[in-house]
Amino acid sequence: MTTFVLVHGAYHGAWCWARLTPELERFGHRTIAMDLPCDDAQAGYSQYTATVLAAMDAAGIGEDAIVVGHSLGGFTIPLVAEKRRVARLVFLCTAPTIKGAPDALRARMVTDEYLAIARFTDDAGRTVFAPRDARKAFFHDCDEPTAAWAISQLRPQGSPPLANPWPVTRWPDVPRSVILTRDDCAIRLSAGLEAARVILDGGEAIVLEGSHSPFLSRPAQLAGVLHGLTRS
């Protein structure tokens, strides 16, 4: 049995793993998920990392954990691995670049469609999407009931982790995997594949069909891939 620590991305919460968790449990694995303080206008990477570590401590998780970071969550998981020994990091629908990566690669990581989506800012300085744009960006291959439910769960996103410098300067000395999706409307596949080769020291990303949210649209397939990583 492996414990999967599931770290959500911007605007999301622990709810987004609801369909993936039972699929991983069918393989005999354990999962934990937590709500990062993304709706806290002041919270940044240190608070995000502390939240994950606290959840791991509360669950009594040891060094066998595989930590999965979706989208912006992929920026938190290396910080977790700097403070806690883990078995593997999995970057899901994300491929962050560290200092030394070409600026051109960094600039083209996010798709034009995602950049063009209007963000609305509330009184606390947090951003939100219109439901139609959230559907397009995150859930375009989900059925209507699933997409409507997911959109209703989205939270405002504070700006610090999106605006402040990322403090990672080198990859943690731990096995790493990258899982990308072919029809992701937020992360440009070509740039993600290029960045993955850097993250993986020349290795290749795993590419699935589907959108930015395979944990909702293809949970069984994603669980199978994650289960396979326990045997790597």
Residue frames relative to the residue before (quaternion, step in Angstrom):
aa qw qx qy qz dx dy dz
M 1.0000 0.0000 0.0000 0.0000 0.00 0.00 0.00
T 0.1410 -0.7621 0.6281 0.0691 3.54 -1.07 0.85
T 0.3166 -0.7124 0.5857 0.2219 3.55 -1.14 0.60
F 0.1807 -0.7633 0.6138 0.0893 3.56 -0.86 1.02
V 0.1855 -0.7506 0.6285 0.0849 3.54 -0.82 1.10
L 0.1459 -0.8367 0.5275 0.0170 3.57 -0.37 1.28
V 0.0774 -0.8187 0.5678 -0.0358 3.54 -0.47 1.30
H 0.3109 -0.8030 0.4850 0.1528 3.57 -0.41 1.23
G 0.5099 -0.6528 0.4824 0.2848 3.53 -1.36 0.25
A 0.7843 -0.3161 0.2426 0.4756 3.54 -1.35 -0.22
Y 0.8387 0.2175 -0.1968 0.4588 3.54 -1.21 0.75
H 0.6579 0.5391 -0.2969 0.4340 3.59 1.23 -0.36
G 0.2026 -0.7477 0.6107 0.1638 3.55 -1.32 -0.36
A 0.7507 -0.3805 0.2731 0.4659 3.55 -1.30 -0.05
W 0.5314 0.6594 -0.3872 0.3645 3.58 1.20 -0.52
C 0.6301 0.5966 -0.3509 0.3521 3.60 1.00 -0.76
W 0.6637 0.5038 -0.3033 0.4623 3.61 1.22 -0.37
A 0.3595 0.7947 -0.4528 0.1849 3.60 1.25 -0.03
R 0.7156 0.4245 -0.2639 0.4879 3.61 1.02 -0.67
L 0.6378 0.5290 -0.3332 0.4499 3.59 1.13 -0.55
T 0.6097 0.6094 -0.3563 0.3605 3.58 0.94 -0.88
P 0.7078 0.4347 -0.3094 0.4629 3.68 0.69 -0.84
E 0.6059 0.5468 -0.3615 0.4509 3.60 1.13 -0.55
L 0.6572 0.4788 -0.3104 0.4924 3.60 1.00 -0.73
E 0.6333 0.5366 -0.3303 0.4493 3.57 1.04 -0.74
R 0.5956 0.5655 -0.3670 0.4368 3.60 1.12 -0.55
F 0.6616 0.4615 -0.2980 0.5104 3.58 1.22 -0.46
G 0.5911 -0.6009 0.3561 0.4034 3.56 1.26 0.00
H 0.5262 0.6487 -0.4044 0.3725 3.57 1.24 0.18
R 0.3767 -0.6806 0.5844 0.2312 3.50 -1.38 0.34
T 0.1035 -0.7928 0.5967 0.0678 3.59 -1.09 0.62
I 0.0269 -0.7367 0.6697 0.0897 3.50 -1.33 0.43
A 0.0406 -0.7683 0.6384 0.0208 3.55 -1.18 0.62
M 0.1406 -0.7918 0.5928 0.0440 3.53 -1.16 0.61
D 0.4401 -0.6415 0.5452 0.3123 3.56 -1.28 0.31
L 0.2826 -0.7299 0.5969 0.1761 3.55 -0.63 1.08
P 0.5255 -0.6591 0.4320 0.3205 3.61 -1.11 0.54
C 0.1095 0.8448 -0.5170 0.0836 3.56 0.89 0.94
D 0.6890 0.4615 -0.2932 0.4757 3.60 1.16 -0.48
D 0.5119 0.5740 -0.4323 0.4707 3.56 1.31 0.34
A 0.3977 -0.7634 0.4582 0.2217 3.58 -0.45 1.19
Q 0.7142 0.4465 -0.2518 0.4767 3.60 1.20 -0.43
A 0.5749 0.6373 -0.3754 0.3499 3.62 1.18 -0.42
G 0.0842 -0.7908 0.6059 0.0194 3.53 -1.03 0.90
Y 0.8243 -0.2675 0.1616 0.4721 3.55 -1.28 -0.34
S 0.6399 0.5289 -0.3552 0.4298 3.61 0.93 -0.73
Q 0.6684 0.4795 -0.3039 0.4805 3.60 0.98 -0.77
Y 0.6192 0.5313 -0.3455 0.4636 3.58 1.04 -0.73
T 0.6690 0.5010 -0.2962 0.4623 3.58 0.90 -0.95
A 0.6552 0.5153 -0.3145 0.4541 3.57 0.93 -0.88
T 0.6248 0.5426 -0.3370 0.4490 3.60 1.06 -0.71
V 0.6615 0.4899 -0.3079 0.4771 3.58 0.94 -0.86
L 0.6688 0.5030 -0.3067 0.4534 3.59 0.87 -0.92
A 0.6387 0.5223 -0.3296 0.4590 3.59 1.00 -0.77
A 0.6478 0.5088 -0.3176 0.4697 3.59 1.00 -0.80
M 0.6416 0.5096 -0.3208 0.4751 3.58 1.02 -0.76
D 0.6433 0.5146 -0.3233 0.4656 3.59 0.96 -0.81
A 0.6696 0.5149 -0.3026 0.4414 3.56 0.89 -0.95
A 0.7151 0.4295 -0.2416 0.4958 3.57 1.12 -0.70
G 0.4283 -0.7281 0.4445 0.2981 3.59 1.27 -0.03
I 0.2894 0.7938 -0.4860 0.2235 3.57 1.07 0.76
G 0.2672 -0.7842 0.5471 0.1195 3.55 -0.93 0.97
E 0.7948 -0.3494 0.2396 0.4344 3.53 -1.29 -0.43
D 0.5697 0.6148 -0.3854 0.3858 3.62 1.21 -0.09
A 0.4725 0.7188 -0.4235 0.2841 3.60 1.24 -0.13
I 0.2133 -0.6989 0.6650 0.1544 3.52 -1.24 0.69
V 0.1800 -0.8070 0.5592 0.0605 3.55 -0.62 1.16
V 0.1372 -0.8024 0.5805 0.0182 3.57 -0.60 1.23
G 0.0587 -0.8022 0.5940 0.0133 3.57 -0.77 1.03
H 0.2088 -0.7884 0.5698 0.1008 3.56 -0.62 1.15
S 0.8607 -0.0017 -0.0078 0.5090 3.57 -0.98 0.91
L 0.8290 -0.0048 0.0219 0.5588 3.63 -0.58 -1.05
G 0.5540 0.6049 -0.3894 0.4190 3.59 1.17 -0.43
G 0.5848 0.5883 -0.3609 0.4262 3.57 1.21 -0.45
F 0.6223 0.5186 -0.3422 0.4761 3.57 1.25 -0.27
T 0.6454 0.5146 -0.3143 0.4689 3.58 1.23 -0.42
I 0.6618 0.5736 -0.3374 0.3453 3.60 0.84 -0.89
P 0.6271 0.4985 -0.3903 0.4538 3.70 0.93 -0.49
L 0.6169 0.5370 -0.3428 0.4622 3.59 1.13 -0.62
V 0.5972 0.5358 -0.3485 0.4846 3.57 1.14 -0.62
A 0.6968 0.4838 -0.2739 0.4533 3.58 0.89 -0.97
E 0.5790 0.5634 -0.3832 0.4478 3.60 1.20 -0.32
K 0.7543 0.3823 -0.1894 0.4990 3.58 1.16 -0.60
R 0.7893 0.1785 -0.0734 0.5829 3.57 1.22 -0.44
R 0.4215 -0.6919 0.5228 0.2652 3.56 -0.86 0.92
V 0.0099 0.7884 -0.6138 0.0389 3.59 -0.85 1.00
A 0.6093 -0.5957 0.3923 0.3464 3.55 -1.26 0.39
R 0.7958 -0.1079 0.1207 0.5835 3.59 1.02 -0.77
L 0.2463 -0.7077 0.6370 0.1807 3.52 -1.32 0.51
V 0.0950 -0.7774 0.6201 0.0459 3.57 -0.99 0.87
F 0.1935 -0.7680 0.6053 0.0793 3.54 -0.72 1.16
L 0.0914 -0.8277 0.5535 -0.0098 3.57 -0.39 1.28
C 0.8334 -0.0651 -0.0095 0.5487 3.56 -0.66 1.16
T 0.6846 0.3606 -0.3047 0.5555 3.54 0.96 0.94
A 0.0035 -0.7789 0.6271 -0.0024 3.56 -1.19 0.52
P 0.0957 -0.8488 0.5177 0.0492 3.58 0.45 1.20
T 0.2630 -0.7533 0.5846 0.1471 3.53 -1.14 0.68
I 0.2937 -0.7594 0.5594 0.1553 3.53 -1.02 0.84
K 0.7516 -0.3752 0.2828 0.4631 3.53 -1.36 0.12
G 0.7205 0.3901 -0.3141 0.4795 3.54 -0.88 0.96
A 0.5633 0.5655 -0.4031 0.4476 3.59 1.21 -0.30
P 0.5811 -0.5956 0.4089 0.3746 3.60 -1.01 0.68
D 0.5383 -0.6349 0.4488 0.3252 3.56 -0.97 0.86
A 0.6144 0.5644 -0.3506 0.4256 3.57 1.06 -0.74
L 0.6402 0.5117 -0.3232 0.4731 3.59 1.03 -0.78
R 0.6480 0.5232 -0.3125 0.4569 3.55 0.93 -0.90
A 0.6859 0.5138 -0.2821 0.4313 3.57 0.94 -0.96
R 0.7615 0.3824 -0.2219 0.4740 3.60 0.96 -0.72
M 0.3792 0.7452 -0.4804 0.2648 3.60 1.22 0.18
V 0.7343 0.3647 -0.2174 0.5296 3.59 0.94 -0.85
T 0.4954 -0.6875 0.4450 0.2896 3.57 -0.92 0.90
D 0.6169 -0.5386 0.4251 0.3855 3.55 -1.26 0.43
E 0.6192 0.5577 -0.3442 0.4326 3.58 1.04 -0.77
Y 0.6769 0.4869 -0.2969 0.4654 3.56 0.93 -0.86
L 0.6472 0.5216 -0.3179 0.4562 3.56 0.97 -0.81
A 0.6872 0.5097 -0.2804 0.4351 3.57 1.06 -0.75
I 0.5311 0.6404 -0.4163 0.3667 3.61 1.18 -0.31
A 0.4483 -0.6928 0.5009 0.2611 3.56 -0.93 0.93
R 0.1639 -0.7520 0.6312 0.0960 3.53 -1.05 0.87
F 0.2123 -0.7564 0.6063 0.1228 3.54 -1.04 0.80
T 0.2431 -0.7925 0.5502 0.1007 3.55 -0.88 0.97
D 0.3078 -0.7590 0.5447 0.1802 3.57 -0.87 0.97
D 0.7549 -0.4124 0.2635 0.4366 3.57 -1.29 0.03
A 0.6731 0.4847 -0.2913 0.4766 3.58 1.19 -0.50
G 0.5537 -0.6238 0.3904 0.3898 3.58 1.27 -0.07
R 0.5026 0.6333 -0.4328 0.3988 3.58 1.26 0.32
T 0.3482 -0.7513 0.5236 0.2002 3.58 -1.09 0.65
V 0.0785 -0.7591 0.6448 0.0432 3.51 -1.30 0.58
F 0.3770 -0.6934 0.5687 0.2314 3.54 -1.36 0.38
A 0.4945 -0.5630 0.5510 0.3673 3.53 -1.31 0.31
P 0.6270 -0.5751 0.3572 0.3854 3.64 -1.00 0.72
R 0.6493 0.5212 -0.3360 0.4403 3.60 0.89 -0.83
D 0.6833 0.4784 -0.2876 0.4706 3.58 0.97 -0.83
A 0.6117 0.5320 -0.3519 0.4680 3.59 1.07 -0.65
R 0.6203 0.5361 -0.3385 0.4617 3.58 1.02 -0.78
K 0.6789 0.4968 -0.2841 0.4599 3.56 0.89 -0.95
A 0.7182 0.4729 -0.2623 0.4379 3.57 0.86 -0.94
F 0.8388 0.2705 -0.0814 0.4655 3.56 0.82 -1.02
F 0.8466 0.2392 -0.0339 0.4742 3.57 0.87 -0.96
H 0.2662 0.8331 -0.4708 0.1157 3.60 1.15 0.36
D 0.7349 0.3762 -0.2534 0.5042 3.62 1.13 -0.39
C 0.4807 0.6312 -0.4549 0.4044 3.60 1.23 0.36
D 0.5291 -0.5964 0.4733 0.3747 3.58 -1.13 0.51
E 0.7090 -0.5067 0.2907 0.3950 3.55 -1.23 0.51
P 0.6734 0.4804 -0.3347 0.4514 3.66 0.78 -0.82
T 0.6564 0.5078 -0.3192 0.4576 3.59 0.96 -0.83
A 0.6634 0.5048 -0.3086 0.4581 3.57 0.91 -0.92
A 0.6588 0.5091 -0.3182 0.4534 3.59 0.92 -0.88
W 0.6420 0.5151 -0.3189 0.4699 3.58 0.99 -0.83
A 0.6755 0.5014 -0.2993 0.4503 3.59 0.87 -0.96
I 0.6485 0.5161 -0.3218 0.4577 3.58 0.93 -0.87
S 0.6566 0.5203 -0.3140 0.4467 3.58 1.00 -0.77
Q 0.6781 0.4925 -0.2836 0.4661 3.60 1.21 -0.45
L 0.4932 0.6846 -0.4342 0.3154 3.61 1.17 -0.37
R 0.2524 -0.7720 0.5729 0.1102 3.55 -1.11 0.81
P 0.5861 -0.5306 0.4479 0.4176 3.60 -1.19 0.31
Q 0.2860 -0.7667 0.5574 0.1400 3.55 -1.12 0.70
G 0.3604 -0.7256 0.5509 0.2002 3.56 -0.77 1.08
S 0.5440 -0.6939 0.3899 0.2654 3.55 -1.10 0.70
P 0.5284 0.6818 -0.4391 0.2513 3.71 0.90 -0.61
P 0.7302 0.4134 -0.2980 0.4552 3.67 0.70 -0.83
L 0.6477 0.4999 -0.3203 0.4775 3.58 1.23 -0.32
A 0.7604 0.3968 -0.1869 0.4790 3.58 1.11 -0.69
N 0.6980 0.4859 -0.2802 0.4451 3.59 1.05 -0.69
P 0.6124 -0.5533 0.4029 0.3955 3.62 -1.14 0.51
W 0.4279 -0.6776 0.5400 0.2572 3.54 -1.11 0.77
P 0.3636 -0.7998 0.4322 0.2032 3.64 -0.54 1.06
V 0.5050 0.6506 -0.4386 0.3595 3.63 1.20 0.00
T 0.1008 -0.8129 0.5730 0.0254 3.59 -0.78 1.03
R 0.7787 0.0613 -0.0733 0.6201 3.59 1.27 -0.19
W 0.5448 -0.6271 0.4437 0.3364 3.54 -1.16 0.58
P 0.5162 -0.6283 0.4756 0.3355 3.60 -0.98 0.77
D 0.4900 -0.6644 0.4863 0.2863 3.56 -1.13 0.71
V 0.4494 0.6316 -0.4762 0.4153 3.52 0.41 1.33
P 0.5905 -0.5685 0.4120 0.3980 3.64 -1.02 0.61
R 0.1113 -0.8016 0.5873 0.0130 3.54 -1.04 0.86
S 0.0653 -0.7678 0.6363 0.0359 3.54 -1.20 0.67
V 0.1691 -0.7562 0.6232 0.1055 3.55 -1.23 0.56
I 0.0669 -0.7707 0.6334 0.0146 3.56 -0.91 1.00
L 0.0383 -0.7966 0.6027 -0.0242 3.57 -0.68 1.15
T 0.2927 -0.7430 0.5698 0.1940 3.55 -1.27 0.30
R 0.5727 -0.6679 0.3755 0.2914 3.51 -0.98 0.98
D 0.7863 0.3123 -0.1505 0.5114 3.60 1.02 -0.76
D 0.2359 0.7919 -0.5228 0.2096 3.57 1.18 0.60
C 0.2658 -0.7827 0.5455 0.1383 3.57 -0.77 1.04
A 0.6630 0.4868 -0.3114 0.4760 3.61 1.25 -0.05
I 0.7790 0.2426 -0.1172 0.5662 3.60 0.93 -0.92
R 0.3916 -0.7235 0.5230 0.2229 3.55 -0.77 1.08
L 0.4690 -0.7242 0.4262 0.2718 3.57 -0.55 1.18
S 0.6651 0.5203 -0.3300 0.4219 3.62 0.80 -0.91
A 0.6793 0.4664 -0.2861 0.4890 3.57 0.96 -0.85
G 0.6282 0.5397 -0.3343 0.4497 3.57 1.04 -0.73
L 0.6428 0.5173 -0.3184 0.4666 3.57 1.01 -0.79
E 0.6523 0.5108 -0.3104 0.4661 3.56 1.00 -0.83
A 0.6718 0.4841 -0.2966 0.4758 3.57 0.93 -0.89
A 0.6129 0.5670 -0.3523 0.4227 3.58 1.03 -0.72
R 0.6215 0.5446 -0.3529 0.4389 3.59 1.00 -0.70
V 0.6356 0.5002 -0.3241 0.4907 3.56 1.14 -0.61
I 0.6481 0.5194 -0.3125 0.4610 3.57 0.90 -0.95
L 0.7755 0.3635 -0.1577 0.4915 3.57 0.96 -0.93
D 0.4608 -0.7038 0.4372 0.3182 3.60 1.24 0.35
G 0.7929 -0.2914 0.1323 0.5186 3.56 0.88 0.99
G 0.5403 0.6240 -0.4034 0.3949 3.58 1.23 -0.14
E 0.4709 -0.6836 0.4949 0.2569 3.54 -1.32 0.19
A 0.5031 -0.6357 0.5010 0.3030 3.53 -1.17 0.66
I 0.4242 -0.6199 0.5877 0.3007 3.52 -1.35 0.36
V 0.1241 -0.8094 0.5723 0.0435 3.59 -0.76 1.00
L 0.1318 -0.7779 0.6131 0.0405 3.54 -0.82 1.10
E 0.5307 -0.5509 0.5062 0.3984 3.54 -1.29 0.16
G 0.6596 0.5824 -0.3534 0.3174 3.53 -1.30 0.16
S 0.7018 -0.5155 0.3673 0.3270 3.44 -1.51 0.00
H 0.7476 -0.3664 0.3146 0.4559 3.53 -1.35 -0.41
S 0.7539 0.3704 -0.1819 0.5112 3.61 1.24 -0.27
P 0.0233 0.8401 -0.5416 0.0191 3.63 0.58 1.04
F 0.5585 0.5989 -0.3964 0.4149 3.61 1.19 -0.36
L 0.7086 0.3905 -0.2575 0.5283 3.59 1.24 -0.32
S 0.7557 0.4004 -0.2246 0.4671 3.59 0.88 -0.88
R 0.8033 0.1103 -0.0341 0.5843 3.62 1.14 -0.64
P 0.0513 0.8627 -0.5029 0.0134 3.61 0.81 0.91
A 0.6511 0.5130 -0.3382 0.4455 3.61 0.94 -0.75
Q 0.6530 0.5044 -0.3171 0.4676 3.58 0.96 -0.83
L 0.6617 0.4957 -0.3114 0.4684 3.58 0.91 -0.86
A 0.6386 0.5211 -0.3311 0.4593 3.60 0.95 -0.80
G 0.6327 0.5331 -0.3339 0.4516 3.59 1.02 -0.74
V 0.6486 0.5031 -0.3131 0.4777 3.57 1.00 -0.80
L 0.6683 0.4901 -0.3038 0.4700 3.59 0.90 -0.88
H 0.6198 0.5258 -0.3428 0.4710 3.57 1.00 -0.73
G 0.6353 0.5430 -0.3263 0.4416 3.58 0.98 -0.80
L 0.6350 0.5380 -0.3358 0.4411 3.57 1.08 -0.66
T 0.5866 0.5708 -0.3818 0.4293 3.60 1.14 -0.42
R 0.6959 0.4508 -0.2657 0.4918 3.56 1.22 -0.39
S 0.4752 0.6826 -0.4348 0.3453 3.59 1.27 -0.04
